[in-house]
Amino acid sequence: MKELKILGVVIFFTLVVYWGVEPFAHSQMHAHHEPATFKYDDLPALTKNGNPQKGAEVFMNAGCSGCHSVKSQNIPAPMDAVTASASYGVNPPDLSDAGALYDEKFLAAVIKDPVHAMKLTHKFNENKPFPMPNFYGVGGDIEQEVADIVAYLKSIAPKKLEPKEAYINACGRCHNMKYDNWTVIGEKPKFDSKLDEAKFNLQLEEYQANLKKYLGTTPPDLSMYIRSRSYEYIRDFIEDPQKILHGTSMPRVGLTEESTKEVIAYMEKVGDRKKDERNSLGVWVILYFVIFALLAYAWKNRIWRELH
């Protein structure tokens, strides 16, 4: 009877703790949010059919190449990464793969009004302007010109990106991936001398200092994030950071669902290389316990048979 009373007390306090703490944790610390759909319903759809040839002209005439490189079209970056970060806070992306990485509604929106598209209105305003200006056209129909630029970017983009390429273009200008030798200023090379290594590290520190000033904090290295966060958390965070961490300075990047899968696949490859091996080992562990349980049961029957 005494044991039943103790059990009742334990059950009572367990329920009190569960119902007292869990609702708070889920409603306040981890509030419910809608899962990612990658539809970007808050952004308007394109109303015009774009012309890639005209888009190439608008791209050059609008001065986009003054900040962005398009290496696949032999348009080089006007500045190196560190110099660009000193000017803009972060190195502007190369746009060779933009048409494959980003949703077309997001591309159009980020051309017209980057602050709104990236959901950074809480951070940038007239008193603190965003480094990338709004697009006001080059003399024609703005909607048509935006559609033409989007069509141009989609026409030069590869059909499919490798996971590492998707990560580098979407995330790699803010986040290091040290377990794969990736830094925000590029691949970390093998150095011939300590002096070369010191020069590289100095450039990296300078870039990260500019990035911290721009964002307000240093973005984390993502090497192990796939182990510390769930797949769903990372997916939803990529689609809309404000939904998970309201007020964060990380912009919405506008990736398609397929591009997001490629980014997460790369994070899994770097941070969880043994995942397949670990999953396959589980079957053998369970089999071991089954065999061990059968042997223990047989041994127990033998001992008790002799006693009785």
C-alpha positions in Angstrom: 0.0 0.0 0.0 2.8 2.3 0.9 4.4 1.8 -2.6 1.1 2.7 -4.3 0.9 6.0 -2.3 4.5 6.8 -3.4 3.6 6.0 -7.0 0.5 8.2 -6.8 2.6 11.2 -5.5 5.1 10.7 -8.3 2.4 10.6 -10.9 0.7 13.7 -9.5 3.9 15.8 -9.5 4.9 14.5 -12.9 1.5 15.7 -14.3 1.8 19.0 -12.6 5.3 19.6 -14.0 4.2 18.4 -17.5 1.1 20.5 -17.7 2.7 23.5 -16.0 5.9 23.6 -18.0 5.2 22.0 -21.4 2.4 24.5 -22.5 4.7 27.4 -21.5 7.6 25.9 -23.5 5.5 25.3 -26.6 3.5 28.6 -26.5 6.2 31.0 -25.4 9.7 29.5 -26.0 8.7 27.5 -29.0 5.5 29.0 -30.3 3.6 27.1 -33.0 4.2 28.3 -36.5 2.9 27.1 -39.9 5.3 24.8 -41.7 7.1 26.0 -44.8 5.1 26.0 -48.1 7.5 28.0 -50.3 4.5 29.7 -52.0 5.5 33.2 -50.8 1.9 34.2 -50.8 2.7 37.7 -49.5 4.5 38.5 -52.7 2.6 39.3 -56.0 2.9 37.0 -59.0 4.6 38.3 -62.1 2.0 39.9 -64.5 4.2 40.0 -67.6 6.0 37.5 -69.7 9.7 38.2 -69.6 12.1 38.4 -72.5 15.6 37.2 -71.7 17.3 39.2 -74.4 15.7 42.4 -73.2 16.4 41.4 -69.6 20.1 41.2 -70.3 20.0 44.8 -71.6 18.0 46.1 -68.7 20.3 44.3 -66.3 23.3 46.2 -67.7 21.5 49.5 -68.2 20.1 49.5 -64.6 23.7 49.2 -63.2 23.1 45.7 -61.6 26.7 44.8 -62.6 28.0 47.6 -60.6 27.5 45.4 -57.5 26.8 41.9 -58.8 29.0 39.6 -60.8 27.6 37.1 -63.3 30.6 34.9 -63.8 28.8 32.5 -66.1 28.4 35.5 -68.5 31.9 36.8 -68.0 30.7 39.7 -65.9 33.3 40.0 -63.0 32.7 41.3 -59.5 33.6 45.0 -59.3 35.3 44.5 -55.9 36.8 41.7 -53.9 34.7 40.2 -51.1 36.4 42.2 -48.3 36.2 45.5 -50.0 32.6 44.9 -50.9 31.8 44.0 -47.3 33.3 47.3 -46.2 31.0 49.1 -48.7 27.8 47.1 -48.3 28.2 45.1 -45.1 28.2 41.9 -47.0 29.6 40.7 -50.4 26.8 41.0 -53.0 26.0 37.6 -54.5 27.0 36.3 -57.9 23.8 36.0 -59.9 24.8 33.1 -62.3 22.7 30.7 -60.4 20.0 33.0 -59.1 17.4 31.8 -61.6 17.7 28.3 -60.3 18.0 29.1 -56.6 15.3 31.6 -56.0 11.5 31.6 -56.4 10.6 33.9 -59.4 8.1 35.9 -57.3 10.9 36.5 -54.7 13.3 37.5 -57.5 10.9 40.0 -58.9 10.1 41.4 -55.4 13.7 41.7 -54.3 14.5 43.6 -57.5 11.7 46.1 -56.9 11.8 46.4 -53.1 14.6 44.3 -51.5 13.7 45.4 -47.9 10.1 44.3 -48.2 11.0 41.0 -50.0 13.6 40.1 -47.4 11.3 41.1 -44.5 13.8 43.5 -43.1 11.5 46.5 -42.6 12.2 46.3 -38.8 15.9 46.9 -39.5 16.2 49.2 -42.5 14.2 52.4 -43.2 14.7 55.9 -44.7 17.1 56.8 -41.9 19.0 53.6 -42.2 18.8 52.7 -45.9 19.4 49.2 -47.2 22.6 48.8 -49.3 20.6 47.7 -52.4 18.3 50.4 -53.7 14.8 49.9 -55.0 14.4 49.4 -58.8 12.7 52.4 -60.5 13.1 51.2 -64.1 15.2 52.4 -67.0 12.5 54.3 -68.8 9.9 51.7 -69.8 7.2 49.7 -68.1 8.7 48.7 -64.7 6.7 45.5 -64.4 7.9 44.4 -67.9 11.5 45.3 -67.1 11.4 43.3 -63.9 9.9 40.4 -65.7 12.6 40.6 -68.3 15.4 40.6 -65.7 13.8 37.6 -64.0 13.6 35.8 -67.4 17.2 36.6 -68.1 18.4 35.3 -64.8 16.4 32.1 -65.3 17.7 31.6 -68.8 21.4 31.7 -67.8 20.9 29.5 -64.7 21.9 25.8 -64.7 19.1 23.3 -64.7 20.3 21.8 -61.4 22.7 22.8 -58.7 24.8 20.6 -56.5 24.1 20.8 -52.8 27.4 22.6 -52.1 26.8 25.2 -54.9 23.3 25.9 -53.5 24.7 26.4 -50.0 27.6 28.7 -51.2 25.3 30.9 -53.2 22.4 31.0 -50.7 24.2 31.0 -47.4 28.0 31.0 -47.8 28.5 34.8 -47.8 27.4 35.0 -44.2 27.9 31.6 -42.7 31.2 29.6 -42.5 31.2 25.9 -42.8 34.6 25.1 -41.2 34.2 21.3 -41.3 34.3 21.6 -45.1 36.9 24.4 -45.3 34.4 27.0 -46.4 34.7 30.6 -45.1 32.6 33.6 -45.9 35.3 34.9 -48.2 35.7 31.6 -50.1 37.4 28.2 -49.8 40.2 28.1 -47.3 43.3 27.1 -49.3 46.4 25.2 -48.3 49.0 27.7 -47.3 52.6 27.7 -48.5 53.7 29.8 -45.5 52.6 31.1 -42.1 52.5 34.6 -43.7 50.0 33.6 -46.3 47.8 32.0 -43.6 48.0 35.2 -41.5 47.0 37.3 -44.5 44.0 35.1 -45.2 42.9 35.1 -41.6 43.2 38.9 -41.4 41.0 39.2 -44.5 38.5 36.8 -42.9 38.5 38.8 -39.7 38.0 42.0 -41.5 35.1 40.6 -43.5 33.4 39.2 -40.4 33.8 42.5 -38.6 32.0 44.3 -41.4 29.3 41.6 -41.4 28.8 41.9 -37.7 28.4 45.7 -38.0 25.9 45.1 -40.8 23.8 42.4 -39.1 24.4 43.3 -35.5 25.9 39.9 -34.7 28.3 37.4 -36.3 26.3 34.7 -38.1 27.1 31.2 -36.7 29.1 28.5 -38.4 26.7 26.0 -39.7 28.9 22.9 -39.6 26.9 21.2 -36.8 23.5 22.9 -37.1 22.0 19.8 -38.7 22.8 17.9 -35.5 21.5 20.6 -33.1 18.3 21.6 -35.1 15.7 19.4 -36.7 15.3 19.1 -40.5 11.9 20.8 -40.2 13.3 23.7 -38.1 16.0 24.4 -40.6 13.6 24.1 -43.5 11.1 26.5 -41.9 13.8 28.9 -40.8 15.3 29.2 -44.3 11.9 29.9 -45.8 11.0 32.6 -43.3 13.4 33.4 -40.4 10.9 35.9 -38.9 8.5 33.1 -38.4 10.9 31.3 -36.1 13.0 34.1 -34.6 11.0 37.3 -34.8 13.2 40.4 -35.2 16.3 38.6 -36.4 18.5 40.4 -38.9 18.8 37.4 -41.1 16.9 38.1 -44.3 14.4 35.9 -46.0 16.4 34.5 -48.9 13.6 33.3 -51.1 14.8 29.8 -52.0 12.6 27.4 -53.8 11.7 24.2 -52.0 14.1 22.2 -54.2 17.0 24.6 -53.5 16.3 24.4 -49.8 16.5 20.6 -49.9 19.9 20.9 -51.6 21.2 23.3 -49.0 20.1 21.0 -46.2 21.5 18.0 -48.0 24.9 19.8 -48.0 24.6 20.5 -44.3 23.8 16.9 -43.6 26.8 15.8 -45.7 29.1 18.1 -43.7 27.7 17.8 -40.2 26.2 14.4 -40.1 28.4 12.3 -42.4 27.7 9.1 -40.4 23.9 9.3 -40.6 23.4 6.4 -43.0 25.9 4.3 -41.1 24.2 5.2 -37.8 20.8 4.3 -39.1 21.9 1.0 -40.5 23.6 0.1 -37.2 20.3 0.5 -35.4 18.9 -2.7 -36.9 21.9 -4.7 -35.7 21.6 -3.2 -32.2 17.9 -4.2 -32.0 18.8 -7.7 -33.3 21.5 -7.9 -30.6 19.0 -7.1 -27.8 16.4 -9.6 -29.2 19.0 -12.4 -29.2 20.3 -11.3 -25.7 16.7 -11.3 -24.4 16.1 -14.8 -25.8 19.3 -16.1 -24.2 18.5 -14.4 -20.9 15.0 -15.9 -20.9 16.3 -19.4 -21.7 18.9 -19.1 -18.9 16.3 -17.9 -16.4 14.1 -20.9 -17.2 16.9 -23.3 -16.7 17.9 -21.8 -13.3 14.4 -21.8 -12.0 13.7 -25.3 -13.3 16.5 -26.6 -11.2 15.3 -24.7 -8.1 11.8 -26.1 -8.4 
